[in-house]
């Protein structure tokens, strides 16, 4: 097939751009793939971070054409016209936020009228984690032009079917983020980070209210007996001073290392290699790519039972799943993990379990849905 993949890609940063690169690479094993990305992604006024661009010294393995301005409809039409003239068999949109729905709708609508291409939406999210004006109607506008949909968790599937009960779709778990290299021994990683403690937990990723970092901080006094070092690694999209105030109030400030910045792909392995387990105390979620990064480095995950997280983390086998908004339950899971020496068994199970998070499964689903 001749496939056009539309979504964030290098030089844009973040998990969705990384997954675009990996999907393009795996599709290209059997198909011709053209990646179209944005000249402008988010307008600066809507972006809470320091930069939208990747800072890694090496680019992910994908060549993408920057053709689309998210705010300029003329670029949408030019892109759609160009694609319709080339006659692809499949146009695959990476969908994660209704801000991009008008753009995607314009391109998909034009192609459906002027070409025979199948239109497929690969949905990381249907609706955003934070409130967004007119999220549902905007998503409906885009999705009405799709022939089929790929979703990455049961939560996302339910959201899709609420909007389009008869949507043709497949659910495939989010594949492993095999893009990240840099695995090393714990001892080496901890030496590089200056960590002396024998127990290390990791909270990784952009820090936003729905990710529940404050809940993890409230759990810290309850695990003080472990002498554990918590690494908080990620750029703050929420008020950083709020979390530092919570740490001071907890009395555990000295046991926490904060790295308040976006981590380029080449350095991700350092932080995951240093930890014993990854903690995701989310208040809400669809799924989280952090689980797939953790599994890439064979790290157990302690998470909350929200969204698709419990689909990826098997309680008592590859980690623990606890109720959300419960610092005490979270602390008990961490205590049990260490006191019952669960790490080795969990790692063994992860190495077996992560085979189901393959890119081959996703590629097969794309091929299946590309057929009328």
Buried (B, 14 or more C-beta within 10 A) or exposed (E): BBBBBBBBBBBBBBBBBBBBBBBBBBBBEEBEBBBBBBEBBBEEEEEEBEEBEBBBEEBBEBEBBBBBBBBEEEBBEBBBEEBBEEEBBBBBBBBBBBBBBBBBBBBBBBBBEBBEBBBBBBBBBBBBBEEBEEBBEBBBBBBEBBBBBBBBBBBBBEBBBEBBEEBEBBBBBBBBBBBBEBBBEBEEBBEEBEBEBEBBBBBBBBBBBBBBBBBBBBBBEBBEEBEBBBBBBBBBBBEEEBBBEBBEEBEBBEBBBBBBBBBEBBBBBBBBBBBBBBBBBBBBBBBBBBBBBBBBBBBBBBBBBBBBBBBBBBEBBBBBBBEBBBBEBBBBBBBBBBEEEBBEBBBEBBEEBBEEBBBEBBBEBBBEBBEE
